[in-house]
């Protein structure tokens, strides 16, 4: 099963690149670094921990 690399932050809708920083929870909810910090590292959808998303190189 492949990780879904979403292209926008689910909170502020800023664009995210596959090789740039982003955070995800276990359900693959995706957030930019600013939103991750504002939410104290917790997913607002499931309450799970937000961790750095792996970067995908071209």
CHARMM-style PDB file with segment names, atoms N, HN, CA, C and O in Angstrom:
ATOM      1  N   UNK     1       0.841  -1.170   0.000  1.00  0.00      PROA
ATOM      2  CA  UNK     1       0.000   0.000   0.000  1.00  0.00      PROA
ATOM      3  C   UNK     1       0.895   1.245   0.000  1.00  0.00      PROA
ATOM      4  O   UNK     1       1.776   1.375   0.849  1.00  0.00      PROA
ATOM      5  N   UNK     2       0.674   2.138  -0.929  1.00  0.00      PROA
ATOM      6  HN  UNK     2      -0.042   2.032  -1.619  1.00  0.00      PROA
ATOM      7  CA  UNK     2       1.496   3.336  -1.069  1.00  0.00      PROA
ATOM      8  C   UNK     2       0.939   4.487  -0.236  1.00  0.00      PROA
ATOM      9  O   UNK     2      -0.272   4.629  -0.066  1.00  0.00      PROA
ATOM     10  N   UNK     3       1.839   5.288   0.267  1.00  0.00      PROA
ATOM     11  HN  UNK     3       2.823   5.173   0.128  1.00  0.00      PROA
ATOM     12  CA  UNK     3       1.467   6.474   1.016  1.00  0.00      PROA
ATOM     13  C   UNK     3       0.933   7.534   0.055  1.00  0.00      PROA
ATOM     14  O   UNK     3       1.565   7.832  -0.958  1.00  0.00      PROA
ATOM     15  N   UNK     4      -0.231   8.101   0.374  1.00  0.00      PROA
ATOM     16  HN  UNK     4      -0.745   7.859   1.197  1.00  0.00      PROA
ATOM     17  CA  UNK     4      -0.797   9.156  -0.465  1.00  0.00      PROA
ATOM     18  C   UNK     4      -0.085  10.469  -0.165  1.00  0.00      PROA
ATOM     19  O   UNK     4      -0.102  10.944   0.970  1.00  0.00      PROA
ATOM     20  N   UNK     5       0.533  11.047  -1.173  1.00  0.00      PROA
ATOM     21  HN  UNK     5       0.546  10.661  -2.095  1.00  0.00      PROA
ATOM     22  CA  UNK     5       1.272  12.301  -1.028  1.00  0.00      PROA
ATOM     23  C   UNK     5       0.345  13.446  -1.437  1.00  0.00      PROA
ATOM     24  O   UNK     5       0.341  13.864  -2.595  1.00  0.00      PROA
ATOM     25  N   UNK     6      -0.423  13.940  -0.501  1.00  0.00      PROA
ATOM     26  HN  UNK     6      -0.420  13.600   0.440  1.00  0.00      PROA
ATOM     27  CA  UNK     6      -1.370  15.015  -0.793  1.00  0.00      PROA
ATOM     28  C   UNK     6      -0.649  16.307  -1.113  1.00  0.00      PROA
ATOM     29  O   UNK     6       0.444  16.565  -0.608  1.00  0.00      PROA
ATOM     30  N   UNK     7      -1.265  17.111  -1.951  1.00  0.00      PROA
ATOM     31  HN  UNK     7      -2.153  16.902  -2.361  1.00  0.00      PROA
ATOM     32  CA  UNK     7      -0.604  18.305  -2.479  1.00  0.00      PROA
ATOM     33  C   UNK     7      -0.999  19.599  -1.785  1.00  0.00      PROA
ATOM     34  O   UNK     7      -0.468  20.659  -2.117  1.00  0.00      PROA
ATOM     35  N   UNK     8      -1.932  19.536  -0.815  1.00  0.00      PROA
ATOM     36  HN  UNK     8      -2.363  18.675  -0.545  1.00  0.00      PROA
ATOM     37  CA  UNK     8      -2.312  20.738  -0.075  1.00  0.00      PROA
ATOM     38  C   UNK     8      -2.484  20.421   1.407  1.00  0.00      PROA
ATOM     39  O   UNK     8      -2.812  19.295   1.779  1.00  0.00      PROA
ATOM     40  N   UNK     9      -2.257  21.428   2.243  1.00  0.00      PROA
ATOM     41  HN  UNK     9      -1.990  22.343   1.940  1.00  0.00      PROA
ATOM     42  CA  UNK     9      -2.494  21.297   3.673  1.00  0.00      PROA
ATOM     43  C   UNK     9      -4.003  21.259   3.898  1.00  0.00      PROA
ATOM     44  O   UNK     9      -4.740  22.074   3.344  1.00  0.00      PROA
ATOM     45  N   UNK    10      -4.451  20.323   4.702  1.00  0.00      PROA
ATOM     46  HN  UNK    10      -3.852  19.661   5.153  1.00  0.00      PROA
ATOM     47  CA  UNK    10      -5.890  20.171   4.943  1.00  0.00      PROA
ATOM     48  C   UNK    10      -6.479  21.273   5.818  1.00  0.00      PROA
ATOM     49  O   UNK    10      -7.699  21.398   5.918  1.00  0.00      PROA
ATOM     50  N   UNK    11      -5.626  22.067   6.449  1.00  0.00      PROA
ATOM     51  HN  UNK    11      -4.635  21.966   6.368  1.00  0.00      PROA
ATOM     52  CA  UNK    11      -6.126  23.126   7.327  1.00  0.00      PROA
ATOM     53  C   UNK    11      -6.132  24.490   6.637  1.00  0.00      PROA
ATOM     54  O   UNK    11      -7.149  25.184   6.650  1.00  0.00      PROA
ATOM     55  N   UNK    12      -5.009  24.879   6.036  1.00  0.00      PROA
ATOM     56  HN  UNK    12      -4.183  24.316   6.026  1.00  0.00      PROA
ATOM     57  CA  UNK    12      -4.901  26.214   5.441  1.00  0.00      PROA
ATOM     58  C   UNK    12      -4.880  26.199   3.919  1.00  0.00      PROA
ATOM     59  O   UNK    12      -4.934  27.253   3.286  1.00  0.00      PROA
ATOM     60  N   UNK    13      -4.801  25.011   3.326  1.00  0.00      PROA
ATOM     61  HN  UNK    13      -4.756  24.154   3.840  1.00  0.00      PROA
ATOM     62  CA  UNK    13      -4.825  24.800   1.877  1.00  0.00      PROA
ATOM     63  C   UNK    13      -3.613  25.356   1.143  1.00  0.00      PROA
ATOM     64  O   UNK    13      -3.687  25.617  -0.058  1.00  0.00      PROA
ATOM     65  N   UNK    14      -2.492  25.542   1.851  1.00  0.00      PROA
ATOM     66  HN  UNK    14      -2.432  25.330   2.826  1.00  0.00      PROA
ATOM     67  CA  UNK    14      -1.254  25.940   1.194  1.00  0.00      PROA
ATOM     68  C   UNK    14      -0.739  24.746   0.377  1.00  0.00      PROA
ATOM     69  O   UNK    14      -0.944  23.594   0.759  1.00  0.00      PROA
ATOM     70  N   UNK    15      -0.072  25.028  -0.743  1.00  0.00      PROA
ATOM     71  HN  UNK    15       0.095  25.964  -1.053  1.00  0.00      PROA
ATOM     72  CA  UNK    15       0.475  23.970  -1.585  1.00  0.00      PROA
ATOM     73  C   UNK    15       1.653  23.284  -0.907  1.00  0.00      PROA
ATOM     74  O   UNK    15       2.479  23.931  -0.263  1.00  0.00      PROA
ATOM     75  N   UNK    16       1.718  21.969  -1.061  1.00  0.00      PROA
ATOM     76  HN  UNK    16       1.047  21.443  -1.585  1.00  0.00      PROA
ATOM     77  CA  UNK    16       2.811  21.157  -0.535  1.00  0.00      PROA
ATOM     78  C   UNK    16       3.466  20.425  -1.694  1.00  0.00      PROA
ATOM     79  O   UNK    16       2.783  19.978  -2.614  1.00  0.00      PROA
ATOM     80  N   UNK    17       4.773  20.303  -1.654  1.00  0.00      PROA
ATOM     81  HN  UNK    17       5.328  20.666  -0.906  1.00  0.00      PROA
ATOM     82  CA  UNK    17       5.475  19.552  -2.688  1.00  0.00      PROA
ATOM     83  C   UNK    17       5.878  18.189  -2.136  1.00  0.00      PROA
ATOM     84  O   UNK    17       6.013  18.018  -0.924  1.00  0.00      PROA
ATOM     85  N   UNK    18       6.065  17.242  -3.011  1.00  0.00      PROA
ATOM     86  HN  UNK    18       5.956  17.381  -3.995  1.00  0.00      PROA
ATOM     87  CA  UNK    18       6.417  15.883  -2.592  1.00  0.00      PROA
ATOM     88  C   UNK    18       7.779  15.829  -1.909  1.00  0.00      PROA
ATOM     89  O   UNK    18       8.030  14.936  -1.099  1.00  0.00      PROA
ATOM     90  N   UNK    19       8.664  16.780  -2.228  1.00  0.00      PROA
ATOM     91  HN  UNK    19       8.460  17.506  -2.885  1.00  0.00      PROA
ATOM     92  CA  UNK    19       9.993  16.770  -1.605  1.00  0.00      PROA
ATOM     93  C   UNK    19      10.127  17.824  -0.513  1.00  0.00      PROA
ATOM     94  O   UNK    19      11.227  18.046  -0.006  1.00  0.00      PROA
ATOM     95  N   UNK    20       9.028  18.477  -0.142  1.00  0.00      PROA
ATOM     96  HN  UNK    20       8.134  18.297  -0.553  1.00  0.00      PROA
ATOM     97  CA  UNK    20       9.049  19.497   0.895  1.00  0.00      PROA
ATOM     98  C   UNK    20       8.520  18.975   2.217  1.00  0.00      PROA
ATOM     99  O   UNK    20       8.007  17.859   2.293  1.00  0.00      PROA
ATOM    100  N   UNK    21       8.646  19.794   3.268  1.00  0.00      PROA
ATOM    101  HN  UNK    21       9.063  20.701   3.206  1.00  0.00      PROA
ATOM    102  CA  UNK    21       8.201  19.362   4.588  1.00  0.00      PROA
ATOM    103  C   UNK    21       6.679  19.332   4.717  1.00  0.00      PROA
ATOM    104  O   UNK    21       5.984  20.201   4.190  1.00  0.00      PROA
ATOM    105  N   UNK    22       6.181  18.342   5.410  1.00  0.00      PROA
ATOM    106  HN  UNK    22       6.746  17.636   5.838  1.00  0.00      PROA
ATOM    107  CA  UNK    22       4.759  18.193   5.728  1.00  0.00      PROA
ATOM    108  C   UNK    22       4.653  17.167   6.847  1.00  0.00      PROA
ATOM    109  O   UNK    22       5.584  16.398   7.086  1.00  0.00      PROA
ATOM    110  N   UNK    23       3.518  17.159   7.528  1.00  0.00      PROA
ATOM    111  HN  UNK    23       2.761  17.783   7.334  1.00  0.00      PROA
ATOM    112  CA  UNK    23       3.279  16.174   8.588  1.00  0.00      PROA
ATOM    113  C   UNK    23       2.025  15.386   8.276  1.00  0.00      PROA
ATOM    114  O   UNK    23       1.100  15.897   7.644  1.00  0.00      PROA
ATOM    115  N   UNK    24       1.996  14.131   8.724  1.00  0.00      PROA
ATOM    116  HN  UNK    24       2.748  13.716   9.237  1.00  0.00      PROA
ATOM    117  CA  UNK    24       0.841  13.263   8.508  1.00  0.00      PROA
ATOM    118  C   UNK    24       0.497  12.529   9.797  1.00  0.00      PROA
ATOM    119  O   UNK    24       1.333  12.377  10.687  1.00  0.00      PROA
ATOM    120  N   UNK    25      -0.761  12.072   9.878  1.00  0.00      PROA
ATOM    121  HN  UNK    25      -1.440  12.195   9.154  1.00  0.00      PROA
ATOM    122  CA  UNK    25      -1.162  11.175  10.965  1.00  0.00      PROA
ATOM    123  C   UNK    25      -1.273   9.775  10.376  1.00  0.00      PROA
ATOM    124  O   UNK    25      -0.956   9.570   9.204  1.00  0.00      PROA
ATOM    125  N   UNK    26      -1.717   8.817  11.171  1.00  0.00      PROA
ATOM    126  HN  UNK    26      -1.974   8.983  12.123  1.00  0.00      PROA
ATOM    127  CA  UNK    26      -1.810   7.438  10.685  1.00  0.00      PROA
ATOM    128  C   UNK    26      -2.885   7.251   9.618  1.00  0.00      PROA
ATOM    129  O   UNK    26      -2.896   6.234   8.924  1.00  0.00      PROA
ATOM    130  N   UNK    27      -3.793   8.228   9.480  1.00  0.00      PROA
ATOM    131  HN  UNK    27      -3.784   9.053  10.044  1.00  0.00      PROA
ATOM    132  CA  UNK    27      -4.819   8.171   8.434  1.00  0.00      PROA
ATOM    133  C   UNK    27      -4.420   8.975   7.201  1.00  0.00      PROA
ATOM    134  O   UNK    27      -5.228   9.149   6.289  1.00  0.00      PROA
ATOM    135  N   UNK    28      -3.177   9.468   7.163  1.00  0.00      PROA
ATOM    136  HN  UNK    28      -2.520   9.327   7.904  1.00  0.00      PROA
ATOM    137  CA  UNK    28      -2.614  10.247   6.075  1.00  0.00      PROA
ATOM    138  C   UNK    28      -3.222  11.644   5.945  1.00  0.00      PROA
ATOM    139  O   UNK    28      -3.130  12.260   4.883  1.00  0.00      PROA
ATOM    140  N   UNK    29      -3.849  12.153   7.024  1.00  0.00      PROA
ATOM    141  HN  UNK    29      -3.924  11.653   7.887  1.00  0.00      PROA
ATOM    142  CA  UNK    29      -4.231  13.564   7.038  1.00  0.00      PROA
ATOM    143  C   UNK    29      -2.924  14.338   6.920  1.00  0.00      PROA
ATOM    144  O   UNK    29      -1.938  13.973   7.561  1.00  0.00      PROA
ATOM    145  N   UNK    30      -2.893  15.385   6.123  1.00  0.00      PROA
ATOM    146  HN  UNK    30      -3.694  15.681   5.602  1.00  0.00      PROA
ATOM    147  CA  UNK    30      -1.647  16.061   5.783  1.00  0.00      PROA
ATOM    148  C   UNK    30      -1.715  17.543   6.115  1.00  0.00      PROA
ATOM    149  O   UNK    30      -2.697  18.217   5.803  1.00  0.00      PROA
ATOM    150  N   UNK    31      -0.645  18.049   6.762  1.00  0.00      PROA
ATOM    151  HN  UNK    31       0.152  17.501   7.015  1.00  0.00      PROA
ATOM    152  CA  UNK    31      -0.610  19.443   7.193  1.00  0.00      PROA
ATOM    153  C   UNK    31       0.765  20.049   6.961  1.00  0.00      PROA
ATOM    154  O   UNK    31       1.776  19.348   7.000  1.00  0.00      PROA
ATOM    155  N   UNK    32       0.797  21.365   6.719  1.00  0.00      PROA
ATOM    156  HN  UNK    32      -0.024  21.934   6.687  1.00  0.00      PROA
ATOM    157  CA  UNK    32       2.055  22.087   6.552  1.00  0.00      PROA
ATOM    158  C   UNK    32       2.726  22.259   7.916  1.00  0.00      PROA
ATOM    159  O   UNK    32       2.085  22.064   8.948  1.00  0.00      PROA
ATOM    160  N   UNK    33       4.010  22.623   7.926  1.00  0.00      PROA
ATOM    161  HN  UNK    33       4.530  22.782   7.087  1.00  0.00      PROA
ATOM    162  CA  UNK    33       4.709  22.802   9.208  1.00  0.00      PROA
ATOM    163  C   UNK    33       4.061  23.857  10.114  1.00  0.00      PROA
ATOM    164  O   UNK    33       3.996  23.656  11.327  1.00  0.00      PROA
ATOM    165  N   UNK    34       3.585  24.964   9.561  1.00  0.00      PROA
ATOM    166  HN  UNK    34       3.637  25.127   8.576  1.00  0.00      PROA
ATOM    167  CA  UNK    34       2.967  26.002  10.387  1.00  0.00      PROA
ATOM    168  C   UNK    34       1.708  25.487  11.084  1.00  0.00      PROA
ATOM    169  O   UNK    34       1.518  25.725  12.277  1.00  0.00      PROA
ATOM    170  N   UNK    35       0.859  24.789  10.353  1.00  0.00      PROA
ATOM    171  HN  UNK    35       1.013  24.595   9.384  1.00  0.00      PROA
ATOM    172  CA  UNK    35      -0.372  24.250  10.945  1.00  0.00      PROA
ATOM    173  C   UNK    35      -0.062  23.145  11.952  1.00  0.00      PROA
ATOM    174  O   UNK    35      -0.721  23.045  12.987  1.00  0.00      PROA
ATOM    175  N   UNK    36       0.933  22.319  11.654  1.00  0.00      PROA
ATOM    176  HN  UNK    36       1.469  22.400  10.813  1.00  0.00      PROA
ATOM    177  CA  UNK    36       1.335  21.266  12.596  1.00  0.00      PROA
ATOM    178  C   UNK    36       1.725  21.884  13.934  1.00  0.00      PROA
ATOM    179  O   UNK    36       1.330  21.391  14.991  1.00  0.00      PROA
ATOM    180  N   UNK    37       2.502  22.966  13.884  1.00  0.00      PROA
ATOM    181  HN  UNK    37       2.822  23.367  13.026  1.00  0.00      PROA
ATOM    182  CA  UNK    37       2.908  23.647  15.110  1.00  0.00      PROA
ATOM    183  C   UNK    37       1.727  24.272  15.829  1.00  0.00      PROA
ATOM    184  O   UNK    37       1.635  24.196  17.055  1.00  0.00      PROA
ATOM    185  N   UNK    38       0.812  24.894  15.074  1.00  0.00      PROA
ATOM    186  HN  UNK    38       0.886  24.956  14.079  1.00  0.00      PROA
ATOM    187  CA  UNK    38      -0.358  25.542  15.672  1.00  0.00      PROA
ATOM    188  C   UNK    38      -1.280  24.526  16.340  1.00  0.00      PROA
ATOM    189  O   UNK    38      -1.996  24.861  17.283  1.00  0.00      PROA
ATOM    190  N   UNK    39      -1.263  23.289  15.853  1.00  0.00      PROA
ATOM    191  HN  UNK    39      -0.681  23.017  15.087  1.00  0.00      PROA
ATOM    192  CA  UNK    39      -2.130  22.247  16.410  1.00  0.00      PROA
ATOM    193  C   UNK    39      -1.386  21.387  17.429  1.00  0.00      PROA
ATOM    194  O   UNK    39      -1.879  20.336  17.839  1.00  0.00      PROA
ATOM    195  N   UNK    40      -0.199  21.837  17.836  1.00  0.00      PROA
ATOM    196  HN  UNK    40       0.202  22.691  17.503  1.00  0.00      PROA
ATOM    197  CA  UNK    40       0.622  21.137  18.829  1.00  0.00      PROA
ATOM    198  C   UNK    40       0.882  19.679  18.452  1.00  0.00      PROA
ATOM    199  O   UNK    40       0.950  18.813  19.324  1.00  0.00      PROA
ATOM    200  N   UNK    41       1.030  19.408  17.140  1.00  0.00      PROA
ATOM    201  HN  UNK    41       0.975  20.112  16.432  1.00  0.00      PROA
ATOM    202  CA  UNK    41       1.385  18.065  16.694  1.00  0.00      PROA
ATOM    203  C   UNK    41       0.281  17.029  16.796  1.00  0.00      PROA
ATOM    204  O   UNK    41       0.559  15.830  16.767  1.00  0.00      PROA
ATOM    205  N   UNK    42      -0.970  17.467  16.915  1.00  0.00      PROA
ATOM    206  HN  UNK    42      -1.196  18.441  16.939  1.00  0.00      PROA
ATOM    207  CA  UNK    42      -2.117  16.542  17.001  1.00  0.00      PROA
ATOM    208  C   UNK    42      -3.060  16.756  15.830  1.00  0.00      PROA
ATOM    209  O   UNK    42      -3.378  17.895  15.488  1.00  0.00      PROA
ATOM    210  N   UNK    43      -3.507  15.675  15.216  1.00  0.00      PROA
ATOM    211  HN  UNK    43      -3.248  14.750  15.494  1.00  0.00      PROA
ATOM    212  CA  UNK    43      -4.442  15.742  14.104  1.00  0.00      PROA
ATOM    213  C   UNK    43      -5.819  16.153  14.622  1.00  0.00      PROA
ATOM    214  O   UNK    43      -6.338  15.521  15.542  1.00  0.00      PROA
ATOM    215  N   UNK    44      -6.422  17.199  14.051  1.00  0.00      PROA
ATOM    216  HN  UNK    44      -6.001  17.713  13.303  1.00  0.00      PROA
ATOM    217  CA  UNK    44      -7.743  17.611  14.496  1.00  0.00      PROA
ATOM    218  C   UNK    44      -8.848  16.653  14.060  1.00  0.00      PROA
ATOM    219  O   UNK    44      -9.957  16.698  14.593  1.00  0.00      PROA
ATOM    220  N   UNK    45      -8.550  15.793  13.101  1.00  0.00      PROA
ATOM    221  HN  UNK    45      -7.649  15.756  12.668  1.00  0.00      PROA
ATOM    222  CA  UNK    45      -9.555  14.845  12.592  1.00  0.00      PROA
ATOM    223  C   UNK    45      -9.673  13.600  13.460  1.00  0.00      PROA
ATOM    224  O   UNK    45     -10.779  13.139  13.742  1.00  0.00      PROA
ATOM    225  N   UNK    46      -8.529  13.050  13.887  1.00  0.00      PROA
ATOM    226  HN  UNK    46      -7.631  13.425  13.658  1.00  0.00      PROA
ATOM    227  CA  UNK    46      -8.564  11.789  14.638  1.00  0.00      PROA
ATOM    228  C   UNK    46      -7.891  11.882  16.006  1.00  0.00      PROA
ATOM    229  O   UNK    46      -7.983  10.950  16.804  1.00  0.00      PROA
ATOM    230  N   UNK    47      -7.214  13.003  16.283  1.00  0.00      PROA
ATOM    231  HN  UNK    47      -7.140  13.761  15.634  1.00  0.00      PROA
ATOM    232  CA  UNK    47      -6.515  13.147  17.549  1.00  0.00      PROA
ATOM    233  C   UNK    47      -5.162  12.465  17.586  1.00  0.00      PROA
ATOM    234  O   UNK    47      -4.481  12.470  18.611  1.00  0.00      PROA
ATOM    235  N   UNK    48      -4.774  11.877  16.459  1.00  0.00      PROA
ATOM    236  HN  UNK    48      -5.327  11.873  15.626  1.00  0.00      PROA
ATOM    237  CA  UNK    48      -3.501  11.166  16.398  1.00  0.00      PROA
ATOM    238  C   UNK    48      -2.307  12.089  16.322  1.00  0.00      PROA
ATOM    239  O   UNK    48      -2.441  13.282  16.049  1.00  0.00      PROA
ATOM    240  N   UNK    49      -1.135  11.526  16.567  1.00  0.00      PROA
ATOM    241  HN  UNK    49      -1.026  10.557  16.789  1.00  0.00      PROA
ATOM    242  CA  UNK    49       0.124  12.265  16.510  1.00  0.00      PROA
ATOM    243  C   UNK    49       0.474  12.577  15.062  1.00  0.00      PROA
ATOM    244  O   UNK    49       0.354  11.720  14.186  1.00  0.00      PROA
ATOM    245  N   UNK    50       0.907  13.811  14.818  1.00  0.00      PROA
ATOM    246  HN  UNK    50       1.005  14.507  15.529  1.00  0.00      PROA
ATOM    247  CA  UNK    50       1.407  14.195  13.502  1.00  0.00      PROA
ATOM    248  C   UNK    50       2.913  13.988  13.485  1.00  0.00      PROA
ATOM    249  O   UNK    50       3.622  14.461  14.373  1.00  0.00      PROA
ATOM    250  N   UNK    51       3.395  13.282  12.475  1.00  0.00      PROA
ATOM    251  HN  UNK    51       2.819  12.898  11.754  1.00  0.00      PROA
ATOM    252  CA  UNK    51       4.826  12.987  12.331  1.00  0.00      PROA
ATOM    253  C   UNK    51       5.292  13.483  10.971  1.00  0.00      PROA
ATOM    254  O   UNK    51       4.477  13.647  10.064  1.00  0.00      PROA
ATOM    255  N   UNK    52       6.607  13.727  10.813  1.00  0.00      PROA
ATOM    256  HN  UNK    52       7.269  13.594  11.550  1.00  0.00      PROA
ATOM    257  CA  UNK    52       7.108  14.183   9.519  1.00  0.00      PROA
ATOM    258  C   UNK    52       6.778  13.174   8.420  1.00  0.00      PROA
ATOM    259  O   UNK    52       6.980  11.969   8.572  1.00  0.00      PROA
ATOM    260  N   UNK    53       6.269  13.700   7.322  1.00  0.00      PROA
ATOM    261  HN  UNK    53       6.105  14.678   7.199  1.00  0.00      PROA
ATOM    262  CA  UNK    53       5.977  12.859   6.169  1.00  0.00      PROA
ATOM    263  C   UNK    53       7.287  12.578   5.422  1.00  0.00      PROA
ATOM    264  O   UNK    53       8.111  13.481   5.275  1.00  0.00      PROA
ATOM    265  N   UNK    54       7.490  11.354   4.955  1.00  0.00      PROA
ATOM    266  HN  UNK    54       6.821  10.621   5.074  1.00  0.00      PROA
ATOM    267  CA  UNK    54       8.693  11.070   4.169  1.00  0.00      PROA
ATOM    268  C   UNK    54       8.695  11.920   2.904  1.00  0.00      PROA
ATOM    269  O   UNK    54       7.643  12.193   2.326  1.00  0.00      PROA
ATOM    270  N   UNK    55       9.861  12.325   2.489  1.00  0.00      PROA
ATOM    271  HN  UNK    55      10.716  12.103   2.958  1.00  0.00      PROA
ATOM    272  CA  UNK    55       9.973  13.121   1.255  1.00  0.00      PROA
ATOM    273  C   UNK    55      10.163  12.203   0.074  1.00  0.00      PROA
ATOM    274  O   UNK    55      10.858  11.191   0.159  1.00  0.00      PROA
ATOM    275  N   UNK    56       9.544  12.561  -1.016  1.00  0.00      PROA
ATOM    276  HN  UNK    56       8.979  13.383  -1.085  1.00  0.00      PROA
ATOM    277  CA  UNK    56       9.650  11.775  -2.239  1.00  0.00      PROA
ATOM    278  C   UNK    56      10.466  12.576  -3.241  1.00  0.00      PROA
ATOM    279  O   UNK    56      10.089  13.687  -3.613  1.00  0.00      PROA
ATOM    280  N   UNK    57      11.544  12.028  -3.660  1.00  0.00      PROA
ATOM    281  HN  UNK    57      11.850  11.126  -3.358  1.00  0.00      PROA
ATOM    282  CA  UNK    57      12.422  12.686  -4.620  1.00  0.00      PROA
ATOM    283  C   UNK    57      12.002  12.352  -6.047  1.00  0.00      PROA
ATOM    284  O   UNK    57      11.476  11.276  -6.331  1.00  0.00      PROA
ATOM    285  N   UNK    58      12.250  13.307  -6.928  1.00  0.00      PROA
ATOM    286  HN  UNK    58      12.677  14.181  -6.698  1.00  0.00      PROA
ATOM    287  CA  UNK    58      11.889  13.111  -8.351  1.00  0.00      PROA
ATOM    288  C   UNK    58      12.816  12.096  -8.983  1.00  0.00      PROA
ATOM    289  OT1 UNK    58      12.683  11.791 -10.168  1.00  0.00      PROA
TER     290      UNK     58
END
